[in-house]
Structures are given as structure tokens and as C-alpha cells.
Amino acid sequence: MESLIGLLVAAPLLGAAVLLCGGQRLNRTGHLLGTALAAVSFVVAAVLFFDMVGRDTDDRALHQHLWSWVPVNEFQADIAFQLDQLSMTFVLLITGVGTLIHLYSIGYMEHDERRRRFFGYLNLFLASMLVLVLADNFLLLYVGWEGVGLASYLLIGFWQHKKSAATAAKKAFVVNRVGDAGLAIAIFLMFTTFGTFAFGPVLDDVEASGASQATLTGIGLMLLLAACGKSAQVPLQSWLGDAMEGPTPVSALIHAATMVTAGVYLITRSGAIFNAAPDAQTVVVVVGAVTLLFGAIVGCAKDDIKKALAGSTMSQIGYMILAAGLGPIGYAFAIMHLVTHGFFKAGLFLGAGSVMHGMNEEVDMRKYGGLRKYMPVTFITFGLGYLAIIGFPGLSGFFSKDAIIEAAFAKGGTQGWILGVVTLLGAAITAYYMTRVMLLTFFGEKRWQPDAEGNMPHPHESPKTMVIPMVVLAFGSVFAGGLFKWGDAFVNWLEPVTQFEHGHPPLSVPVITGLTVVVLLIGVGAAWFQYGRAAIPVVAPRGSLLTRAARRDLLQDDFNHVVLVRGGEHLTRSLVYVDNKIVDGAVNGTAAFYGGLSGRLRRAQNGFARSYAVSMFGGAALLVAATLLMRAV
């Protein structure tokens, strides 16, 4: 079975190569080829999964060594894959949801002249993401990490004829480079500390390595910086909202189920390092808690349906990062919420794309209204995703988010109470902004407006290629969480990798569940009171100071512009001044001094004998005077 692991990556990689190099002859069939090869990867993943389930728990990890990339003395860089319970979970999610999004894209991108290239980029993204989660060493993981960054850049800026899309792609690329630098530094530190890149020697020997706390903390913080870049966590979250400029399938694939979860995978995979570096682990928790609230607040004020969902993604990833920062009591729950989130958030994004498809690509929810009558399947599937994300009892999000809230309380002490309250507050805000999205989109009176060409929208249900993936994801939104929670199946599945530990929250589980339901109802009620009872204006009111700030992403771009852009400009100008006036000035001044001195000395060499005689007489007179003076002393 080990030989099949490489096929997981080879299938979409082959698709990317053929579609991007095959030329226009593949324009008519390229989308089918790309979808078929994504499906092949999923089928192989399913075969490997069922084989893994049939093995003993201790015998489930598979390894495939392909070749030695750089074998130089102690520097051994191998191209090798590792398939264990954690990577298998991601492989199934990536290939399963990825195949559904490929299928959806057939209908969504039907009229795009560059559809073949789009599917080539999708295949490239799948291949890179699979390399990332299958790598058995941090160096190969870095290759997949950079491949994902490249593919996301190409997909976000796919409609580069739009200046906003090209700018968003560049912004995502630059911000992620900051995180990538953190991952590179972490890998350098690992090699100098452990002498290898491989997961096994690094993660199994953390305690016995004798590495100092400072070194382990540094590695942990650099890994967290990398996670912040890919997973859009504070302070590297500014790219996510702008990335909605890409086609909607890109939003569903990259910003719901795969790319933004890479940071959660990295922290969970490196759990042994964080367990040995409690300071770095604390910073992980803080970053997750801050981002959880940050993204939720931003999502409350967005009228663009995709940007509202982007704020939601940021917040939900914050839940996962927070859970991963809790250590062994939270790793499994972080991955559980990651998987359930992959179902309902991908479904929500595809539902948003279906709405846009029927509304002449309009994204402003204030120009929607009453669409449940015209798009019943989209309404039902989107509604099930909505109920799942707010944590409605019995649906997927309820089980995974409730587990994180319990783990947050189980942290213990004052920190546990603070984290528990933060997660409950995040649940309330989530219920508010997602109910707002539902009410503005599917309920109320029609607020439709003509497009730029003066055409009124005629909303209708999307074609089957778009509807079928939405229906499948809706089933996952409803049932996945219950299956995972039943008998602690998911926790037991990941236990060999995450070393799960049971937490003991100060409040009983029924009480925490009751509090979760109460805050959910409060959030839904607040949204209904504000948006369900009154007419919605097409033009948003000015709003409070907090609302205006949230519309501008809590001034994150303003902060970046003032501190980083303007600060960088001033720093650059200062360095240029120092270089010109001090560094170059010292060099040029020294040269000018000696040049002037030599010019003056050269005048003494005029070629006249009388001048030389006078100089010789003067020199002799000085020697005689010096001799007489010395004798007198």
C-alpha cells in the first residue's frame, strides 16, 4: 500500500502539468481531465483509508521513501512521504472537498475563456497541499508550503484584468512571505539543534535532545509565525478579506477547507515542540483567542457576502488555533473542528457563489432579499451550513465547537475562565453575523438592483454541477460531527499522533452545553431584532464608530500602511541618508583628503635645482637645530 501514497500527489500534479502545458487543444476537455484526476486522488485516498482502518492501531503509519534529494555528509534531505492518522484526515478532506469544488467549478466557470488554466491551477494547488500534509520531514513540508503559496497567488489573481484581483494576489503573496520566513528560520533552528529535518527524530527526541528552553521557544514562535501567515491569524490576517477577489470556488477551496488550515496542521504536527515550550504554547492560545474575536467582529459589518464569510473563516480558524494551543487536551478537537468547518464553510462559500450566479455576480447582500423562493436548493443547503457553523444542537459545528469550549474551560485557573468566556462570546457573535447573512440574503423583501449594464437580475437555481457538491457538503454539515463524536471515534483515531489527554473543566459538560445554546440564541435573537423586523435599506447607514472600523477590517490595513509601509519608507530614506552622508561620505572624504594632500605635496616637486637646494639646506638646518637642542637639554 505504501506505493499508492505517491499516486495521491502524482495524479493532480500530472493534471497541472498537462493542463498548463497542453495548450488550447485542451480547452474543451481540460476541466473534465482536471476533475477526473482530482477524483482519482480521492479514490486512492479512500483505498488507503480503509486499509489503514483494517490495521492495528500501532501499525497504521505508512512511509514511502522516493529518493534522497541532497545526501551530503550529515545533511540528508529526502523526498519521502508519511501517511498516519493525522495526514490521512487531511488527505481525505483535501481530495474529497477538492473534487467537489472541481465539479462545482465546471458549471461556475463554464463561460470563462481561461477555464482550462483555472483547472490546472486547482490541480497544482491540490498537489502542493498534499505534499505539505504527506511530507515526512520539515524541509519537504516547506516545499509543499511554498507550492501552496504559489498556487494561491495564481488563483486569487486569476481574473488579473481586474486591478483589485491583481492587487489582492500580490498582497496575499507578500504577507505570506513573512510567515514563510518564520518557517524557514524554524527549520534552520531545528537542523542546528537536532541535526535532521525528519519528523521522527525531531519530534520524538525533543525532551532528550537537551535543547534549551530559549531554543525550543524560538522554534515554536517561528512555527506560529508561519501558521499566522497561511491561516490568516493576527497579525498576518490582512490578506484574507481581499483574497475574495478570486473566483468563488477558490474561496471555497483555499479559504475554507485547505490552505487556511495549513497552520493548524503545522502546529498540531509539531505538538511535541510546543508541549516542551509552554511560553510559545501560551502565545498560540493568545493569538487564537484574539483572532477568534477579531474575525467575528469584522464579519458583523461586511455587506459583501464573501467578505462576511471570510471574516467568519478567520474567526473559526482562531478557534482551531486556540484549541491547538491548549496542547494534548485540544489538538484532536482543533482537527475535528477543522474537518467539520471544511464541510460547512465550503458549502457556505459554494452557496454564496450560487447566489451570485443567479444575481448577475452581485455580492452586496443589501441588494438581495427574498431569494429562498427562487433558489430553494441553495437556500436549504446554505441554511444547513448556517445552522452548523452557529453550533445548532445536533449538527456538525455543535459537536466540534462545543468540544473546544469545554477544552478552553479545562485549561484551568484564571486562564481557563478567560478562554472559556472568549469562546462563548465568539459563539454568540458567530450566531449574530451568520443570522444576519441569512436574513439579508434569503428573507425579507426583494431589494434587487440593476447591474452596471442596466440588467435586472433574474435569480434561478444553479445547474446540477453546482448543486450536487452543495448537497453533498450539506450532508457533511449535518452528520459529520455526530459521527466523529459518537464513541469518541475521532479522538481515538488521532490519539496515537496527538497523545490526547482528557480535560476537567470547572463546570460540568451539560452546563457548558447549556451556556453555548443560550449564547447562540442571544446572537440569533439580536440579529433577528435588528434585521428581521424592519425594512433593510439598500445603502448601509453610517453606523457606529465600531461598525465603521469593522467595515475597514478594524483598521488593520491603515495600521499596516502607517507602521509598515510608511515606516518602511522612512527607514529606507534614513538608511539611504546614512549611506550617502556617513558611509559614502567617510570614504569619499578620506579620498578627497589624501587627494588634496598629494596635490599640495606634488607642488614641491617642480624640477628646479634651486628649489631642491633650498629644501636640502632647510632640512640640514632643522637637523642641526634639533641636535643642538638635544645637547642643551
C-alpha positions as CSV (number, residue, x, y, z in Angstrom):
1,M,0.0,0.0,0.0
2,E,2.9,2.3,0.5
3,S,3.4,2.6,-3.2
4,L,0.0,4.2,-3.6
5,I,0.9,7.2,-1.4
6,G,2.9,8.8,-4.2
7,L,-0.1,8.4,-6.5
8,L,-2.0,10.8,-4.3
9,V,0.3,13.6,-5.3
10,A,1.1,12.4,-8.8
11,A,-2.5,12.4,-10.1
12,P,-3.2,16.2,-9.6
13,L,0.4,17.1,-10.4
14,L,0.0,15.3,-13.7
15,G,-3.2,17.2,-14.3
16,A,-1.5,20.5,-13.6
17,A,1.4,19.7,-16.0
18,V,-0.9,18.6,-18.8
19,L,-3.4,21.5,-18.4
20,L,-0.8,24.2,-18.1
21,C,1.5,22.9,-20.9
22,G,-1.0,21.3,-23.2
23,G,-2.2,24.5,-24.9
24,Q,-5.6,25.4,-26.4
25,R,-6.2,21.9,-27.7
26,L,-7.4,21.0,-24.2
27,N,-9.8,23.9,-23.9
28,R,-12.9,21.7,-24.4
29,T,-11.9,18.8,-22.2
30,G,-9.4,20.3,-19.8
31,H,-12.0,20.8,-17.0
32,L,-13.0,17.2,-17.2
33,L,-9.4,16.0,-17.1
34,G,-8.7,18.1,-14.0
35,T,-11.8,17.0,-12.2
36,A,-11.1,13.3,-13.1
37,L,-7.6,13.4,-11.7
38,A,-8.7,15.1,-8.5
39,A,-11.3,12.3,-8.2
40,V,-8.5,9.7,-8.8
41,S,-6.6,11.1,-5.9
42,F,-9.7,10.9,-3.7
43,V,-10.3,7.3,-4.7
44,V,-6.7,6.4,-3.8
45,A,-7.1,8.2,-0.5
46,A,-10.3,6.2,0.2
47,V,-8.5,2.9,-0.6
48,L,-5.6,3.8,1.8
49,F,-8.1,4.9,4.5
50,F,-9.9,1.6,4.5
51,D,-6.6,-0.3,4.5
52,M,-5.5,1.8,7.4
53,V,-8.7,1.2,9.4
54,G,-8.1,-2.5,9.0
55,R,-4.7,-2.4,10.6
56,D,-3.7,-2.5,14.3
57,T,-3.5,1.0,15.9
58,D,0.3,0.8,16.2
59,D,0.7,-0.4,12.7
60,R,-1.2,2.3,10.8
61,A,1.6,4.7,9.8
62,L,3.0,4.1,6.3
63,H,6.2,5.5,4.9
64,Q,7.3,5.8,1.3
65,H,10.9,6.9,0.5
66,L,11.2,8.1,-3.1
67,W,14.7,9.4,-3.3
68,S,17.4,11.3,-1.5
69,W,17.3,14.8,-2.7
70,V,20.6,16.2,-1.1
71,P,22.7,13.4,0.6
72,V,25.8,15.4,1.8
73,N,27.5,14.1,4.9
74,E,25.1,14.8,7.8
75,F,22.8,16.9,5.6
76,Q,20.2,14.4,4.4
77,A,17.3,15.9,2.6
78,D,14.9,13.2,1.5
79,I,11.8,13.1,-0.7
80,A,9.7,10.8,1.4
81,F,6.0,10.6,2.5
82,Q,4.4,9.7,5.8
83,L,0.8,8.7,6.0
84,D,-0.6,8.4,9.5
85,Q,-3.9,9.2,11.1
86,L,-3.3,13.0,11.1
87,S,-2.1,13.2,7.5
88,M,-4.9,10.8,6.3
89,T,-7.5,13.1,7.8
90,F,-6.2,16.0,5.8
91,V,-5.8,13.9,2.7
92,L,-9.4,12.8,2.7
93,L,-10.5,16.4,3.4
94,I,-8.3,17.9,0.7
95,T,-9.1,15.4,-2.0
96,G,-12.8,14.9,-1.1
97,V,-13.8,18.6,-0.8
98,G,-11.3,19.4,-3.6
99,T,-13.0,17.1,-6.0
100,L,-16.4,18.5,-5.2
101,I,-15.1,22.0,-5.8
102,H,-13.7,20.9,-9.1
103,L,-17.1,19.6,-10.1
104,Y,-18.7,22.8,-9.0
105,S,-16.2,24.8,-11.0
106,I,-17.3,23.1,-14.2
107,G,-20.6,25.0,-14.0
108,Y,-19.4,28.1,-12.3
109,M,-16.5,28.7,-14.8
110,E,-18.4,27.5,-17.8
111,H,-18.2,30.7,-19.8
112,D,-14.7,31.7,-18.8
113,E,-12.3,31.6,-21.7
114,R,-9.4,30.5,-19.5
115,R,-11.2,27.7,-17.8
116,R,-8.5,25.1,-18.7
117,R,-5.8,27.2,-17.0
118,F,-8.1,27.6,-13.9
119,F,-8.4,23.8,-13.5
120,G,-4.6,23.5,-14.0
121,Y,-4.1,25.9,-11.1
122,L,-6.7,23.9,-9.0
123,N,-4.8,20.7,-9.7
124,L,-1.5,22.4,-8.8
125,F,-3.0,23.6,-5.5
126,L,-4.2,20.1,-4.6
127,A,-0.8,18.6,-5.4
128,S,1.1,21.2,-3.3
129,M,-1.3,20.8,-0.4
130,L,-0.9,17.0,-0.5
131,V,2.9,17.4,-0.4
132,L,2.5,19.6,2.6
133,V,0.5,17.2,4.7
134,L,2.2,14.0,3.4
135,A,5.8,15.1,3.9
136,D,7.8,13.1,6.5
137,N,10.2,16.0,7.1
138,F,10.1,19.7,7.6
139,L,12.1,20.5,4.5
140,L,9.7,18.7,2.1
141,L,6.8,20.3,4.1
142,Y,8.4,23.6,3.2
143,V,8.3,22.7,-0.5
144,G,4.6,22.0,-0.3
145,W,4.1,25.1,1.8
146,E,5.7,27.3,-0.9
147,G,3.8,25.5,-3.6
148,V,0.5,26.3,-1.9
149,G,1.6,29.9,-1.7
150,L,2.3,30.0,-5.4
151,A,-1.0,28.3,-6.4
152,S,-3.0,30.6,-4.1
153,Y,-1.3,33.6,-5.8
154,L,-2.3,32.3,-9.2
155,L,-5.9,31.5,-8.2
156,I,-6.6,34.7,-6.2
157,G,-5.3,36.8,-9.1
158,F,-6.9,34.6,-11.8
159,W,-9.0,37.5,-13.1
160,Q,-6.0,39.7,-13.3
161,H,-7.7,42.0,-15.7
162,K,-9.4,43.4,-12.5
163,K,-6.9,45.6,-10.7
164,S,-8.4,44.6,-7.4
165,A,-7.8,40.9,-8.0
166,A,-4.1,41.5,-9.1
167,T,-3.6,43.7,-6.0
168,A,-5.2,41.1,-3.7
169,A,-2.9,38.3,-5.1
170,K,0.2,40.4,-4.6
171,K,-0.9,41.3,-1.1
172,A,-1.6,37.6,-0.2
173,F,1.8,36.6,-1.6
174,V,3.8,39.3,0.3
175,V,2.0,38.8,3.6
176,N,2.6,35.1,3.4
177,R,6.3,35.6,2.7
178,V,6.6,37.0,6.2
179,G,5.2,33.7,7.6
180,D,7.3,31.7,5.2
181,A,10.4,33.4,6.6
182,G,9.3,32.2,10.1
183,L,9.1,28.6,8.8
184,A,12.5,28.8,7.2
185,I,14.1,30.1,10.4
186,A,12.3,27.4,12.4
187,I,13.8,24.7,10.1
188,F,17.3,26.2,10.4
189,L,17.0,26.1,14.2
190,M,15.7,22.5,14.0
191,F,18.7,21.4,12.0
192,T,21.3,23.1,14.2
193,T,19.6,21.7,17.3
194,F,18.6,18.2,16.2
195,G,20.8,17.6,13.2
196,T,17.9,16.5,11.0
197,F,14.7,17.6,9.3
198,A,12.8,14.4,9.7
199,F,9.6,14.4,11.9
200,G,10.6,11.3,13.8
201,P,14.0,12.3,15.2
202,V,12.9,15.9,15.8
203,L,9.5,15.3,17.4
204,D,10.4,12.1,19.3
205,D,13.6,13.4,20.8
206,V,12.6,16.9,22.0
207,E,12.9,16.1,25.7
208,A,16.1,14.0,25.3
209,S,17.8,16.4,22.9
210,G,19.0,18.7,25.7
211,A,17.8,21.7,23.7
212,S,17.4,24.9,25.8
213,Q,14.0,26.4,26.6
214,A,15.1,29.5,24.6
215,T,15.8,27.5,21.5
216,L,12.5,25.5,21.7
217,T,10.6,28.7,22.4
218,G,12.2,30.3,19.4
219,I,11.3,27.4,17.2
220,G,7.8,27.4,18.4
221,L,7.3,31.1,17.8
222,M,8.7,30.9,14.3
223,L,6.3,28.0,13.6
224,L,3.5,30.1,14.9
225,L,4.5,33.0,12.7
226,A,4.3,30.6,9.7
227,A,0.9,29.4,10.8
228,C,-0.3,33.0,11.2
229,G,0.6,33.7,7.6
230,K,-1.1,30.7,6.0
231,S,-4.1,30.6,8.4
232,A,-4.7,34.4,8.4
233,Q,-4.2,34.9,12.1
234,V,-3.4,38.2,13.8
235,P,-1.1,40.0,12.9
236,L,-0.8,38.5,9.4
237,Q,-4.6,38.3,8.7
238,S,-4.9,41.3,6.4
239,W,-4.8,39.3,3.1
240,L,-7.8,37.1,3.7
241,G,-10.6,39.5,3.0
242,D,-9.0,40.9,-0.1
243,A,-8.5,37.4,-1.4
244,M,-12.2,37.1,-2.0
245,E,-11.5,38.8,-5.4
246,G,-10.7,35.4,-6.7
247,P,-13.5,33.2,-8.3
248,T,-15.8,31.7,-5.6
249,P,-14.5,28.1,-6.0
250,V,-11.1,29.5,-5.0
251,S,-12.7,31.0,-1.8
252,A,-14.2,27.6,-1.0
253,L,-11.1,25.6,-1.7
254,I,-8.4,27.8,-0.3
255,H,-10.1,29.8,2.3
256,A,-12.4,27.2,3.8
257,A,-11.1,23.6,3.6
258,T,-7.4,23.6,2.8
259,M,-4.9,26.4,2.7
260,V,-6.0,28.4,5.7
261,T,-6.0,25.1,7.7
262,A,-2.3,24.5,7.0
263,G,-1.2,26.5,10.0
264,V,-3.4,24.3,12.3
265,Y,-1.8,21.2,10.7
266,L,1.7,22.7,11.3
267,I,1.1,23.4,15.0
268,T,-0.6,20.0,15.6
269,R,2.1,18.1,13.8
270,S,4.8,20.0,15.8
271,G,2.9,19.4,19.0
272,A,5.9,17.9,20.8
273,I,7.9,21.1,20.3
274,F,5.0,23.3,21.7
275,N,4.5,20.9,24.6
276,A,8.1,21.4,25.6
277,A,7.9,25.2,25.1
278,P,5.0,26.4,27.3
279,D,5.7,30.1,26.6
280,A,5.3,29.5,22.9
281,Q,2.2,27.5,23.6
282,T,0.7,30.4,25.6
283,V,1.3,32.7,22.7
284,V,-0.5,30.3,20.4
285,V,-3.5,30.5,22.7
286,V,-3.4,34.3,22.8
287,V,-3.2,34.6,19.0
288,G,-6.1,32.2,18.6
289,A,-8.3,34.0,21.1
290,V,-7.6,37.4,19.7
291,T,-8.2,36.3,16.1
292,L,-11.4,34.5,17.1
293,L,-12.9,37.8,18.2
294,F,-11.2,39.9,15.6
295,G,-12.6,37.9,12.7
296,A,-16.1,37.7,14.3
297,I,-16.3,41.4,14.7
298,V,-15.2,42.1,11.2
299,G,-17.8,39.6,9.9
300,C,-20.6,41.5,11.6
301,A,-20.1,44.7,9.5
302,K,-19.5,43.3,6.0
303,D,-22.2,43.7,3.3
304,D,-20.2,41.7,0.8
305,I,-21.4,38.1,1.3
306,K,-18.0,36.6,0.6
307,K,-16.1,39.0,2.8
308,A,-18.6,38.3,5.6
309,L,-17.8,34.6,5.2
310,A,-14.1,35.5,5.1
311,G,-14.3,37.1,8.5
312,S,-16.1,34.0,9.7
313,T,-13.2,31.8,8.4
314,M,-10.7,33.9,10.2
315,S,-12.7,33.5,13.4
316,Q,-13.2,29.8,13.1
317,I,-9.6,29.2,12.4
318,G,-9.0,31.2,15.6
319,Y,-11.0,28.6,17.4
320,M,-8.7,25.9,15.9
321,I,-5.5,27.7,16.8
322,L,-6.7,28.3,20.3
323,A,-7.5,24.6,20.7
324,A,-4.2,23.6,19.3
325,G,-2.5,25.9,21.8
326,L,-4.2,24.0,24.7
327,G,-1.9,21.1,24.0
328,P,-2.9,17.4,24.2
329,I,-6.4,18.3,25.6
330,G,-7.1,20.4,22.4
331,Y,-5.2,19.0,19.4
332,A,-7.8,16.5,18.5
333,F,-10.6,19.0,18.9
334,A,-8.8,21.5,16.7
335,I,-8.6,19.0,13.9
336,M,-12.2,17.9,14.5
337,H,-13.4,21.4,14.1
338,L,-11.1,21.8,11.1
339,V,-12.9,18.9,9.3
340,T,-16.4,19.9,10.2
341,H,-15.5,23.5,9.2
342,G,-14.3,22.2,5.9
343,F,-17.8,20.8,5.2
344,F,-20.0,23.7,6.3
345,K,-17.7,26.6,5.2
346,A,-17.1,25.1,1.8
347,G,-20.8,24.7,1.5
348,L,-21.5,28.2,2.5
349,F,-19.0,29.6,0.0
350,L,-20.4,27.5,-2.8
351,G,-23.9,28.6,-1.7
352,A,-22.7,32.2,-1.9
353,G,-21.4,31.5,-5.4
354,S,-24.7,30.1,-6.4
355,V,-26.5,33.2,-5.2
356,M,-24.0,35.4,-7.1
357,H,-24.6,33.2,-10.2
358,G,-28.3,33.9,-10.0
359,M,-27.9,37.6,-9.2
360,N,-25.6,38.8,-12.0
361,E,-22.5,38.4,-9.8
362,E,-23.8,40.9,-7.3
363,V,-22.1,40.4,-3.9
364,D,-23.8,43.1,-1.8
365,M,-26.3,41.4,0.5
366,R,-28.3,44.6,0.8
367,K,-29.3,44.1,-2.8
368,Y,-30.5,40.6,-2.2
369,G,-33.6,39.6,-0.2
370,G,-36.3,37.0,-0.6
371,L,-34.1,34.6,-2.5
372,R,-35.4,31.5,-0.7
373,K,-38.4,31.4,-3.1
374,Y,-36.3,31.5,-6.2
375,M,-33.3,29.3,-5.1
376,P,-34.8,26.6,-2.8
377,V,-31.9,24.1,-3.0
378,T,-29.3,26.8,-2.4
379,F,-31.4,28.1,0.5
380,I,-31.7,24.7,2.1
381,T,-28.0,23.7,1.7
382,F,-26.8,27.2,2.7
383,G,-29.2,27.1,5.7
384,L,-27.8,23.8,6.9
385,G,-24.3,25.2,6.7
386,Y,-25.5,28.2,8.6
387,L,-27.0,26.0,11.4
388,A,-23.8,24.0,11.5
389,I,-21.5,27.0,11.9
390,I,-23.5,28.7,14.6
391,G,-23.5,25.4,16.6
392,F,-27.1,24.4,16.3
393,P,-27.6,21.3,18.6
394,G,-27.1,18.0,16.7
395,L,-25.3,19.5,13.7
396,S,-21.5,19.2,13.0
397,G,-20.4,22.5,14.3
398,F,-22.2,22.0,17.6
399,F,-20.1,18.9,18.5
400,S,-16.7,20.3,17.4
401,K,-17.1,23.9,18.7
402,D,-18.7,22.7,22.0
403,A,-15.6,20.4,22.5
404,I,-13.3,23.4,22.0
405,I,-15.3,25.5,24.5
406,E,-15.1,22.6,27.1
407,A,-11.3,22.3,26.5
408,A,-10.9,26.0,26.9
409,F,-12.6,25.9,30.3
410,A,-10.5,22.8,31.2
411,K,-7.3,24.8,30.8
412,G,-7.8,25.6,34.5
413,G,-7.3,28.6,36.7
414,T,-8.0,32.2,35.6
415,Q,-6.7,31.5,32.1
416,G,-9.3,28.7,31.7
417,W,-12.1,31.0,32.7
418,I,-10.9,33.8,30.4
419,L,-10.6,31.4,27.4
420,G,-14.0,29.9,28.2
421,V,-15.7,33.3,28.2
422,V,-13.9,34.3,25.0
423,T,-15.0,31.1,23.2
424,L,-18.6,31.6,24.4
425,L,-18.5,35.3,23.3
426,G,-17.2,34.2,19.9
427,A,-20.1,31.7,19.6
428,A,-22.6,34.5,20.3
429,I,-21.1,36.8,17.7
430,T,-20.9,33.9,15.2
431,A,-24.6,33.3,15.6
432,Y,-25.3,37.1,15.1
433,Y,-23.3,37.7,11.9
434,M,-24.3,34.4,10.3
435,T,-28.0,35.1,11.1
436,R,-27.5,38.5,9.6
437,V,-26.2,36.9,6.4
438,M,-29.2,34.5,6.2
439,L,-31.7,37.3,6.8
440,L,-30.2,39.7,4.3
441,T,-29.9,37.1,1.6
442,F,-32.9,34.8,1.8
443,F,-35.5,36.6,3.8
444,G,-37.4,39.9,3.7
445,E,-38.5,41.9,0.6
446,K,-36.7,41.9,-2.7
447,R,-34.1,44.7,-2.9
448,W,-32.7,43.8,-6.3
449,Q,-30.9,46.4,-8.3
450,P,-29.9,46.5,-12.0
451,D,-26.3,45.8,-12.8
452,A,-23.8,48.2,-14.5
453,E,-25.4,47.4,-17.9
454,G,-28.9,48.1,-16.6
455,N,-30.0,44.5,-16.5
456,M,-32.2,43.4,-13.6
457,P,-31.2,40.1,-12.0
458,H,-33.4,37.0,-12.6
459,P,-32.4,34.7,-9.7
460,H,-32.7,31.0,-10.5
461,E,-31.3,27.7,-9.2
462,S,-27.8,26.8,-10.4
463,P,-27.0,23.9,-12.7
464,K,-26.6,20.4,-11.4
465,T,-22.8,20.5,-11.5
466,M,-23.0,23.3,-8.9
467,V,-25.9,21.9,-6.9
468,I,-24.7,18.4,-6.3
469,P,-21.5,19.5,-4.4
470,M,-23.6,21.8,-2.3
471,V,-25.9,18.9,-1.4
472,V,-23.0,16.6,-0.5
473,L,-21.4,19.2,1.7
474,A,-24.7,19.9,3.4
475,F,-24.8,16.2,4.4
476,G,-21.4,16.6,5.9
477,S,-22.5,19.7,7.7
478,V,-25.3,17.8,9.3
479,F,-23.8,14.4,10.1
480,A,-20.0,14.6,10.3
481,G,-19.8,16.0,13.8
482,G,-22.1,13.4,15.3
483,L,-20.2,10.5,13.6
484,F,-16.9,11.9,15.0
485,K,-18.3,12.4,18.5
486,W,-20.0,9.0,18.6
487,G,-17.9,6.9,21.0
488,D,-15.1,9.5,20.8
489,A,-14.3,7.9,17.4
490,F,-12.4,10.9,16.1
491,V,-10.4,11.5,19.3
492,N,-9.4,7.8,19.4
493,W,-8.5,7.9,15.7
494,L,-6.0,10.7,16.3
495,E,-4.8,9.7,19.7
496,P,-1.6,7.9,18.5
497,V,-0.5,11.2,16.9
498,T,-1.9,13.9,19.3
499,Q,-1.5,12.0,22.6
500,F,-4.9,13.1,23.7
501,E,-5.5,13.9,27.4
502,H,-8.9,14.4,29.0
503,G,-9.5,17.8,30.4
504,H,-11.5,18.6,33.5
505,P,-13.5,21.8,33.2
506,P,-14.6,23.6,36.3
507,L,-18.2,23.5,35.0
508,S,-20.0,20.2,34.1
509,V,-20.4,19.4,30.4
510,P,-24.2,19.9,30.5
511,V,-23.8,23.3,32.0
512,I,-21.2,24.4,29.3
513,T,-23.5,23.0,26.6
514,G,-26.4,24.9,28.1
515,L,-24.4,28.1,28.1
516,T,-23.4,27.5,24.5
517,V,-27.0,27.2,23.4
518,V,-28.0,30.3,25.4
519,V,-25.4,32.5,23.8
520,L,-26.4,31.0,20.4
521,L,-30.0,32.1,21.0
522,I,-28.9,35.5,22.2
523,G,-26.9,36.0,19.0
524,V,-29.7,34.8,16.7
525,G,-32.2,37.0,18.6
526,A,-30.1,40.1,18.4
527,A,-29.7,39.6,14.6
528,W,-33.4,39.0,14.2
529,F,-34.3,42.1,16.2
530,Q,-32.1,44.2,14.0
531,Y,-32.5,42.7,10.6
532,G,-35.6,40.5,10.7
533,R,-38.2,43.0,11.8
534,A,-37.5,46.2,9.8
535,A,-37.0,47.1,6.2
536,I,-33.4,46.9,5.1
537,P,-32.0,49.9,3.3
538,V,-30.1,49.2,0.1
539,V,-27.4,51.7,1.2
540,A,-25.9,50.9,4.5
541,P,-26.3,53.5,7.3
542,R,-23.2,55.3,8.6
543,G,-23.2,53.1,11.7
544,S,-21.4,53.4,15.0
545,L,-17.7,54.0,15.4
546,L,-17.1,50.3,15.9
547,T,-19.2,49.4,12.8
548,R,-17.2,51.8,10.7
549,A,-14.0,50.4,12.0
550,A,-15.2,46.8,11.4
551,R,-16.1,47.7,7.8
552,R,-12.4,48.7,7.4
553,D,-11.3,45.4,9.0
554,L,-10.7,47.1,12.3
555,L,-8.2,49.5,10.6
556,Q,-5.7,46.6,10.0
557,D,-4.7,48.0,6.6
558,D,-4.4,51.5,8.0
559,F,-2.1,50.2,10.7
560,N,0.0,48.3,8.2
561,H,0.2,51.3,5.9
562,V,1.3,53.7,8.7
563,V,3.6,51.3,10.6
564,L,5.0,49.1,7.9
565,V,4.6,50.9,4.6
566,R,5.2,54.5,5.8
567,G,7.6,53.2,8.4
568,G,9.5,51.2,5.8
569,E,9.7,54.2,3.6
570,H,11.1,56.4,6.4
571,L,13.5,53.7,7.4
572,T,14.7,53.3,3.8
573,R,15.2,57.0,3.4
574,S,17.1,57.2,6.7
575,L,19.4,54.3,5.6
576,V,20.0,56.0,2.2
577,Y,20.9,59.2,4.0
578,V,23.3,57.4,6.3
579,D,24.8,55.5,3.4
580,N,25.3,58.7,1.3
581,K,26.3,61.1,4.0
582,I,28.1,58.9,6.6
583,V,29.3,55.7,4.9
584,D,30.0,57.1,1.5
585,G,30.8,60.5,3.0
586,A,33.6,59.0,5.1
587,V,35.0,57.1,2.1
588,N,34.8,60.0,-0.2
589,G,36.1,62.4,2.4
590,T,39.2,60.3,3.1
591,A,39.9,60.0,-0.7
592,A,39.5,63.8,-1.0
593,F,41.8,64.5,1.9
594,Y,44.6,62.3,0.5
595,G,44.0,63.6,-3.0
596,G,44.3,67.2,-1.8
597,L,47.3,66.4,0.3
598,S,49.1,64.7,-2.5
599,G,48.3,67.6,-4.8
600,R,49.9,70.0,-2.4
601,L,53.0,67.8,-1.9
602,R,53.3,67.4,-5.6
603,R,53.9,71.2,-5.9
604,A,57.2,70.8,-4.1
605,Q,58.5,68.6,-7.0
606,N,58.8,71.5,-9.5
607,G,62.0,70.4,-11.4
608,F,64.2,73.5,-10.4
609,A,67.6,72.8,-8.8
610,R,67.4,75.9,-6.7
611,S,64.2,74.7,-5.1
612,Y,65.8,71.3,-4.3
613,A,68.9,73.1,-2.9
614,V,66.8,75.3,-0.6
615,S,64.9,72.2,0.7
616,M,68.1,70.4,1.3
617,F,69.5,73.4,3.1
618,G,66.3,73.7,5.2
619,G,66.4,70.0,6.1
620,A,70.1,70.2,7.2
621,A,69.3,73.4,9.2
622,L,66.5,71.5,11.0
623,L,68.8,68.6,11.8
624,V,71.5,70.9,13.2
625,A,68.9,72.8,15.3
626,A,67.4,69.6,16.6
627,T,70.9,68.3,17.6
628,L,71.9,71.4,19.4
629,L,68.6,71.5,21.2
630,M,69.0,67.9,22.4
631,R,72.6,68.7,23.7
632,A,71.2,71.7,25.6
633,V,68.6,69.6,27.3
